[in-house]
């Protein structure tokens, strides 16, 4: 499992827009609770081959039913313990790790993904931007009128200044209510679309309903005393009544998840617990008396994460013996060895993991990292094609470029090393360092060669207006 983060720096906003800023960030969070990841903050992301593969399998039939199979929509995992999911564009569904840990069945997560797919299929983000554009015009006009009245009041004693302030405040309130009403309507549409997609794929909407109901019950007391028109989502009771009627009409309401899928879901939750939670918390979830595969998986990971490598390796070998063709058991063993300074020993289990999961980019990068860490030129030769394949499949994977730079460095190929390091900095958004490294790479490549052209693309890149160069 690897962690990464990219910080999106804030743009300046006019005072008239501060009251509406949250609508443009993550207003589509399904649960009705405030989204914890804001547009102006960083996104602490979790990358893991096993979990991403499972989520791809969860989403594939839903995206096909929604007509989104060709749009390359993928799920992004955020390291946030709250139960939340949202979309901010037509390409990604963001889901908090808290949702994955708390959802006891695949159907609960699939229901959440179906709801978010409804937002994408309905074009809600595009329409919301249009509504925001209209609202911006109205806000500016209202602000100008209010300022005019305020200035007029400063030249007289008629009280027009107070009227001007009231005009600004009341206009912004009306605009905000209008936008929130629009977003609430989108949520209702996404609920209906989610149930439709689940029915089309012969899956139960019960998990979706149960999940939403659980969180509706939690916020019922809070929302009892809140103006329903100041919420981005429908009031829980009204929303749940409508969703219950729709979901229970599905012929697949009582259909259960396949046992194999439930088993993989349980392993995913155990893996997240082992990596992200304290050892005492892991043991509370998975006591030693629990001899199930997920419990053993969580305890093995926790042992290696907290320094007991000998015990971790013993437990991992037992896991591999129970499921020798599970690539992720081999991967975790290799990662544990690599992170404990034993890269040569990590190569064999990682090679086995790559053989069992040849399309897993993250495992390829980890194997390449182990090869590079041996400081062996022949190992670097093996690592380079692995990394080339990885960065071709995921061009924004900074770690892949970093390892590629190190591999070329082992071979003494300074031109390719500088170029790969520049691409790593570029993928991380560090454009200044990327330009410096690419400029140096250009001096090492023949003019006009493919490497020179790639380096030149970086040196001439200009960030979009409104972003701050690093």
C-alpha positions as CSV (number, residue, x, y, z in Angstrom):
1,X,0.0,0.0,0.0
2,X,1.4,3.4,-0.8
3,X,0.3,6.9,0.1
4,X,0.5,10.1,-1.9
5,X,-0.9,13.6,-1.7
6,X,-1.3,16.5,-4.1
7,X,-2.1,19.9,-2.8
8,X,-4.4,22.1,-4.9
9,X,-3.7,25.7,-3.9
10,X,-6.7,28.0,-3.4
11,X,-7.6,30.7,-5.8
12,X,-8.7,34.1,-4.5
13,X,-12.5,34.4,-4.2
14,X,-14.5,37.6,-4.0
15,X,-16.5,38.2,-0.7
16,X,-19.7,37.6,-2.6
17,X,-18.6,34.0,-3.4
18,X,-17.4,33.0,0.0
19,X,-20.9,31.9,1.1
20,X,-21.1,29.7,-2.0
21,X,-17.6,28.2,-2.0
22,X,-18.7,25.0,-0.4
23,X,-21.1,24.3,-3.3
24,X,-18.2,24.4,-5.8
25,X,-16.0,22.0,-3.7
26,X,-17.7,18.8,-2.7
27,X,-21.4,19.6,-2.6
28,X,-22.3,16.1,-3.9
29,X,-21.2,14.2,-0.8
30,X,-24.0,11.6,-0.5
31,X,-24.5,11.4,3.2
32,X,-25.7,15.0,3.8
33,X,-22.8,15.6,6.1
34,X,-20.2,18.2,5.2
35,X,-17.4,16.8,2.9
36,X,-14.1,16.7,4.7
37,X,-12.0,17.1,1.6
38,X,-12.3,20.7,0.3
39,X,-11.2,22.0,-3.1
40,X,-8.7,24.3,-1.4
41,X,-7.0,21.6,0.6
42,X,-4.8,18.6,-0.1
43,X,-6.1,15.2,-1.0
44,X,-4.3,12.5,1.0
45,X,-4.7,9.6,-1.3
46,X,-4.4,5.8,-0.8
47,X,-3.1,3.6,-3.6
48,X,-3.3,-0.1,-3.3
49,X,-3.5,-2.7,-6.1
50,X,-5.8,-5.2,-4.3
51,X,-8.3,-2.6,-3.2
52,X,-8.4,-0.7,-6.5
53,X,-8.9,-4.0,-8.4
54,X,-11.9,-4.8,-6.2
55,X,-13.4,-1.4,-6.6
56,X,-13.0,-1.7,-10.4
57,X,-15.0,-4.9,-10.3
58,X,-17.6,-3.2,-8.1
59,X,-18.0,-0.3,-10.5
60,X,-17.7,-2.0,-13.9
61,X,-21.3,-3.4,-14.2
62,X,-22.7,-0.1,-12.8
63,X,-20.8,2.0,-15.2
64,X,-21.9,-0.2,-18.1
65,X,-25.5,0.1,-17.1
66,X,-25.1,3.9,-16.8
67,X,-23.6,4.2,-20.3
68,X,-20.2,5.3,-18.8
69,X,-18.1,2.2,-19.7
70,X,-16.1,4.1,-22.3
71,X,-15.4,7.2,-20.2
72,X,-12.6,5.7,-18.1
73,X,-14.2,6.5,-14.8
74,X,-12.2,5.3,-11.8
75,X,-12.5,5.3,-8.1
76,X,-10.0,7.3,-6.0
77,X,-9.6,6.4,-2.3
78,X,-9.1,9.3,0.2
79,X,-7.4,8.7,3.6
80,X,-10.3,10.1,5.6
81,X,-12.0,8.1,8.3
82,X,-15.4,9.7,7.8
83,X,-18.0,7.8,5.8
84,X,-18.3,9.8,2.6
85,X,-18.2,9.6,-1.2
86,X,-18.5,12.3,-3.9
87,X,-17.8,13.3,-7.5
88,X,-16.2,16.5,-8.7
89,X,-15.9,15.7,-12.4
90,X,-17.0,13.1,-14.9
91,X,-13.9,10.9,-14.6
92,X,-13.5,10.1,-10.9
93,X,-15.5,8.9,-8.0
94,X,-13.9,9.8,-4.6
95,X,-14.6,7.5,-1.7
96,X,-13.3,7.9,1.8
97,X,-11.4,5.0,3.5
98,X,-14.0,5.3,6.3
99,X,-16.7,4.1,3.9
100,X,-14.7,1.0,3.0
101,X,-13.9,0.2,6.6
102,X,-17.5,0.7,7.8
103,X,-19.3,-1.1,5.0
104,X,-19.8,-4.7,6.1
105,X,-20.9,-6.0,2.7
106,X,-19.9,-5.3,-0.9
107,X,-23.5,-4.3,-1.7
108,X,-23.3,-1.3,0.6
109,X,-20.3,0.1,-1.3
110,X,-21.7,-0.9,-4.6
111,X,-24.9,1.1,-3.7
112,X,-22.8,4.2,-2.9
113,X,-20.9,3.9,-6.1
114,X,-24.2,3.5,-8.0
115,X,-25.5,6.7,-6.5
116,X,-22.3,8.6,-7.4
117,X,-22.5,7.1,-10.9
118,X,-25.9,8.6,-11.1
119,X,-24.4,12.1,-10.7
120,X,-22.0,11.5,-13.5
121,X,-24.5,9.9,-15.8
122,X,-26.9,12.8,-15.1
123,X,-24.4,15.4,-16.1
124,X,-24.9,17.0,-12.7
125,X,-21.4,18.6,-12.5
126,X,-21.8,20.3,-15.8
127,X,-25.2,21.6,-15.0
128,X,-24.1,22.7,-11.6
129,X,-21.3,24.8,-13.2
130,X,-23.9,26.4,-15.4
131,X,-26.1,27.2,-12.4
132,X,-23.0,28.6,-10.6
133,X,-22.2,30.8,-13.7
134,X,-25.8,32.2,-13.6
135,X,-25.5,32.7,-9.8
136,X,-22.2,34.5,-10.2
137,X,-23.8,37.0,-12.6
138,X,-26.7,37.5,-10.2
139,X,-24.3,37.9,-7.2
140,X,-22.2,40.5,-9.0
141,X,-25.3,42.5,-10.0
142,X,-26.7,42.3,-6.5
143,X,-23.4,43.3,-5.0
144,X,-23.1,46.3,-7.3
145,X,-26.6,47.5,-6.5
146,X,-25.9,47.1,-2.8
147,X,-22.6,49.0,-3.1
148,X,-24.4,51.7,-5.0
149,X,-27.0,52.1,-2.3
150,X,-24.3,52.0,0.4
151,X,-22.4,54.8,-1.3
152,X,-25.5,56.8,-1.8
153,X,-26.3,56.4,1.9
154,X,-22.9,57.8,2.9
155,X,-23.8,61.1,1.2
156,X,-27.2,61.4,2.9
157,X,-28.9,60.7,6.1
158,X,-31.8,58.8,4.5
159,X,-30.6,55.3,5.7
160,X,-29.8,54.2,2.2
161,X,-26.5,52.8,3.4
162,X,-28.3,50.2,5.6
163,X,-30.6,49.4,2.7
164,X,-27.5,48.7,0.6
165,X,-26.1,46.3,3.1
166,X,-29.4,44.5,3.4
167,X,-29.7,44.3,-0.4
168,X,-26.3,42.5,-0.6
169,X,-27.1,40.1,2.2
170,X,-30.6,39.2,1.1
171,X,-29.6,38.7,-2.5
172,X,-26.8,36.4,-1.6
173,X,-29.2,34.5,0.7
174,X,-31.7,34.0,-2.2
175,X,-28.9,32.9,-4.6
176,X,-27.6,30.4,-2.0
177,X,-31.0,28.9,-1.4
178,X,-31.6,28.6,-5.2
179,X,-28.3,26.7,-5.6
180,X,-28.9,24.5,-2.7
181,X,-32.4,23.6,-3.9
182,X,-30.9,22.7,-7.3
183,X,-28.3,20.4,-5.6
184,X,-31.0,18.7,-3.5
185,X,-32.9,17.9,-6.7
186,X,-29.7,16.4,-8.1
187,X,-29.4,14.1,-5.0
188,X,-32.9,12.8,-5.5
189,X,-32.2,12.1,-9.2
190,X,-28.9,10.3,-8.3
191,X,-30.9,8.1,-5.8
192,X,-33.3,7.1,-8.5
193,X,-30.5,6.5,-11.0
194,X,-28.5,4.4,-8.5
195,X,-31.5,2.1,-7.9
196,X,-32.1,1.9,-11.7
197,X,-28.4,0.8,-12.3
198,X,-28.5,-1.7,-9.5
199,X,-31.7,-3.2,-10.9
200,X,-30.3,-3.3,-14.4
201,X,-27.3,-5.3,-13.1
202,X,-29.5,-7.6,-11.0
203,X,-28.1,-6.3,-7.8
204,X,-29.9,-5.4,-4.6
205,X,-30.5,-1.8,-3.7
206,X,-30.8,-2.9,0.0
207,X,-27.2,-2.0,0.8
208,X,-27.7,1.5,-0.7
209,X,-30.8,2.0,1.3
210,X,-29.4,0.6,4.6
211,X,-26.3,2.8,4.3
212,X,-28.2,6.0,3.6
213,X,-30.7,5.1,6.4
214,X,-28.0,4.6,8.9
215,X,-26.6,8.0,8.3
216,X,-30.0,9.6,8.0
217,X,-30.8,8.4,11.5
218,X,-27.6,9.8,12.9
219,X,-28.3,13.3,11.6
220,X,-32.0,13.3,12.2
221,X,-31.7,15.1,15.5
222,X,-29.4,17.7,14.0
223,X,-31.5,18.4,11.0
224,X,-34.7,18.6,13.1
225,X,-33.8,22.2,14.0
226,X,-32.2,23.2,10.7
227,X,-33.8,25.1,7.8
228,X,-34.3,22.3,5.2
229,X,-33.6,24.8,2.4
230,X,-30.1,25.4,3.7
231,X,-29.0,21.8,3.2
232,X,-27.4,20.5,0.1
233,X,-29.4,17.3,0.3
234,X,-33.1,16.5,0.9
235,X,-34.2,16.2,4.5
236,X,-33.4,12.7,5.7
237,X,-37.0,11.5,6.3
238,X,-38.4,12.7,3.0
239,X,-35.4,11.4,1.1
240,X,-35.4,8.0,2.9
241,X,-39.2,7.6,2.4
242,X,-38.8,8.1,-1.3
243,X,-35.7,5.8,-1.5
244,X,-37.3,3.1,0.6
245,X,-40.4,2.9,-1.7
246,X,-38.2,2.8,-4.8
247,X,-35.6,0.3,-3.5
248,X,-38.1,-2.2,-2.0
249,X,-39.9,-2.3,-5.4
250,X,-36.8,-3.9,-6.9
251,X,-37.1,-7.7,-7.7
252,X,-33.6,-8.1,-6.4
253,X,-34.2,-6.5,-2.9
254,X,-33.4,-9.8,-1.1
255,X,-30.5,-10.8,-3.3
256,X,-27.2,-11.5,-1.4
257,X,-23.6,-10.8,-2.4
258,X,-21.7,-13.8,-3.8
259,X,-19.7,-15.5,-1.0
260,X,-16.4,-15.1,-3.0
261,X,-17.0,-11.4,-3.3
262,X,-17.9,-11.1,0.4
263,X,-14.6,-12.8,1.2
264,X,-12.6,-10.4,-0.9
265,X,-14.5,-7.5,0.7
266,X,-13.6,-8.8,4.2
267,X,-9.9,-9.0,3.2
268,X,-10.0,-5.4,1.9
269,X,-11.4,-4.2,5.2
270,X,-8.8,-6.2,7.1
271,X,-6.0,-4.8,5.0
272,X,-7.1,-1.3,5.6
273,X,-7.3,-1.9,9.3
274,X,-3.8,-3.4,9.4
275,X,-2.3,-0.5,7.6
276,X,-4.2,2.4,9.0
277,X,-5.1,1.5,12.6
278,X,-3.1,1.2,15.8
279,X,-2.2,-2.4,16.8
280,X,-4.5,-2.3,19.8
281,X,-7.4,-1.3,17.5
282,X,-6.5,-4.1,15.1
283,X,-6.5,-6.6,17.9
284,X,-9.8,-5.3,19.2
285,X,-11.3,-5.8,15.7
286,X,-9.5,-9.0,15.1
287,X,-8.7,-10.7,18.4
288,X,-6.3,-13.7,18.5
289,X,-9.2,-16.0,19.0
290,X,-10.4,-15.0,15.4
291,X,-8.6,-17.4,13.1
292,X,-10.4,-16.3,9.9
293,X,-8.3,-15.3,6.9
294,X,-9.2,-11.6,7.2
295,X,-8.2,-11.5,10.9
296,X,-4.8,-13.2,10.2
297,X,-4.3,-10.8,7.3
298,X,-4.9,-7.7,9.4
299,X,-2.6,-9.0,12.3
300,X,0.2,-9.9,9.9
301,X,0.2,-6.4,8.3
302,X,0.0,-4.7,11.7
303,X,2.9,-6.8,12.9
304,X,5.2,-5.6,10.0
305,X,3.9,-2.0,10.2
306,X,4.9,-1.8,13.9
307,X,8.3,-3.5,13.8
308,X,7.7,-7.2,14.4
309,X,9.0,-8.4,11.1
310,X,9.8,-11.9,12.2
311,X,6.3,-12.6,13.4
312,X,4.9,-10.8,10.3
313,X,6.8,-13.0,7.9
314,X,5.7,-16.2,9.7
315,X,2.1,-15.1,9.5
316,X,2.4,-14.1,5.8
317,X,3.9,-17.4,4.9
318,X,0.9,-19.1,6.5
319,X,-1.4,-16.9,4.5
320,X,0.4,-17.7,1.3
321,X,0.2,-21.4,2.1
322,X,-3.5,-21.1,2.5
323,X,-3.9,-19.2,-0.8
324,X,-0.8,-19.7,-2.8
325,X,-2.3,-17.9,-5.9
326,X,-3.3,-14.8,-4.1
327,X,-1.0,-12.1,-5.6
328,X,-1.6,-9.7,-2.8
329,X,-0.3,-12.0,0.0
330,X,3.0,-12.2,-2.0
331,X,3.0,-8.5,-2.5
332,X,2.6,-7.7,1.2
333,X,5.4,-10.0,2.1
334,X,7.7,-8.4,-0.5
335,X,6.8,-5.0,0.6
336,X,7.5,-5.8,4.3
337,X,10.9,-7.1,3.3
338,X,11.7,-4.1,1.1
339,X,10.6,-1.6,3.8
340,X,12.8,-3.3,6.3
341,X,16.0,-3.0,4.2
342,X,16.0,-6.5,2.6
343,X,15.3,-5.7,-1.1
344,X,17.1,-8.8,-2.4
345,X,14.8,-11.0,-0.4
346,X,11.8,-9.0,-1.5
347,X,12.3,-9.7,-5.2
348,X,11.1,-13.3,-5.2
349,X,7.7,-12.7,-3.6
350,X,7.2,-9.5,-5.7
351,X,8.1,-11.4,-8.9
352,X,5.5,-14.0,-8.0
353,X,2.9,-11.2,-7.3
354,X,3.6,-9.7,-10.7
355,X,3.2,-13.1,-12.4
356,X,-0.2,-13.6,-10.7
357,X,-1.4,-10.0,-11.3
358,X,0.4,-8.8,-14.5
359,X,-1.7,-5.7,-14.9
360,X,-1.2,-4.4,-11.4
361,X,0.9,-1.2,-12.0
362,X,1.6,-0.6,-8.4
363,X,3.1,-4.1,-7.8
364,X,5.3,-3.6,-10.9
365,X,6.7,-0.4,-9.4
366,X,7.3,-2.1,-6.0
367,X,9.2,-4.9,-7.7
368,X,11.2,-2.4,-9.7
369,X,12.0,-0.5,-6.5
370,X,13.3,-3.7,-4.9
371,X,15.5,-4.4,-8.0
372,X,16.9,-0.8,-8.0
373,X,17.6,-0.9,-4.3
374,X,20.0,-3.9,-4.7
375,X,22.4,-1.5,-6.5
376,X,23.0,-4.0,-9.2
377,X,23.3,-2.9,-12.8
378,X,21.6,-6.1,-14.1
379,X,18.7,-5.6,-11.7
380,X,18.4,-2.1,-13.0
381,X,18.1,-3.5,-16.5
382,X,15.2,-5.7,-15.4
383,X,13.6,-2.7,-13.5
384,X,13.5,-0.3,-16.5
385,X,11.0,-2.2,-18.7
386,X,8.8,-2.8,-15.7
387,X,8.8,1.0,-14.9
388,X,8.4,2.0,-18.6
389,X,5.2,-0.1,-18.7
390,X,4.0,1.4,-15.4
391,X,4.4,5.0,-16.4
392,X,2.9,4.4,-19.8
393,X,-0.3,3.0,-18.2
394,X,-0.3,5.7,-15.5
395,X,1.5,8.8,-16.8
396,X,0.8,10.8,-13.6
397,X,2.5,8.2,-11.3
398,X,5.4,10.2,-9.8
399,X,6.8,7.2,-7.9
400,X,7.2,5.3,-11.2
401,X,9.3,8.1,-12.7
402,X,11.4,8.5,-9.5
403,X,12.3,4.8,-9.6
404,X,13.0,5.0,-13.3
405,X,15.4,7.9,-12.7
406,X,17.2,5.8,-10.1
407,X,17.4,2.8,-12.4
408,X,18.9,4.9,-15.2
409,X,21.3,6.4,-12.6
410,X,22.5,2.9,-11.7
411,X,23.4,2.4,-15.3
412,X,25.1,5.7,-15.7
413,X,22.6,7.0,-18.3
414,X,22.4,10.6,-17.0
415,X,20.2,11.9,-19.8
416,X,17.4,9.5,-19.2
417,X,17.9,9.8,-15.4
418,X,17.5,13.6,-15.6
419,X,14.4,13.3,-17.9
420,X,12.7,10.7,-15.6
421,X,13.5,12.9,-12.5
422,X,12.0,15.9,-14.4
423,X,8.9,13.8,-15.2
424,X,8.6,12.8,-11.5
425,X,8.7,16.5,-10.4
426,X,6.2,17.4,-13.1
427,X,3.8,14.7,-12.0
428,X,4.1,16.1,-8.4
429,X,3.3,19.6,-9.6
430,X,6.8,20.9,-8.9
431,X,7.1,22.7,-12.2
432,X,10.2,24.7,-11.3
433,X,12.3,21.7,-10.4
434,X,10.8,19.9,-13.4
435,X,12.0,22.7,-15.7
436,X,15.5,22.8,-14.2
437,X,16.0,19.0,-14.6
438,X,14.5,19.0,-18.1
439,X,16.7,21.9,-19.2
440,X,19.8,19.9,-18.0
441,X,18.4,16.7,-19.7
442,X,18.2,18.6,-23.0
443,X,21.9,19.3,-22.9
444,X,22.6,15.5,-22.7
445,X,20.3,14.4,-25.5
446,X,20.9,14.9,-29.2
447,X,18.9,17.9,-30.4
448,X,15.6,16.7,-31.9
449,X,15.8,13.1,-30.4
450,X,12.7,11.7,-28.6
451,X,14.2,12.3,-25.2
452,X,15.1,15.9,-26.2
453,X,11.6,16.5,-27.4
454,X,10.0,15.2,-24.1
455,X,12.4,17.4,-22.1
456,X,11.5,20.4,-24.3
457,X,7.8,19.8,-23.7
458,X,8.5,20.2,-19.9
459,X,10.6,23.3,-20.2
460,X,8.0,25.1,-22.3
461,X,5.0,24.0,-20.2
462,X,3.0,26.9,-18.7
463,X,0.7,26.2,-15.8
464,X,-3.0,27.2,-16.2
465,X,-3.9,30.7,-15.2
466,X,-4.8,31.0,-11.6
467,X,-2.4,28.3,-10.4
468,X,0.7,29.2,-8.5
469,X,4.0,27.7,-9.9
470,X,6.1,25.9,-7.3
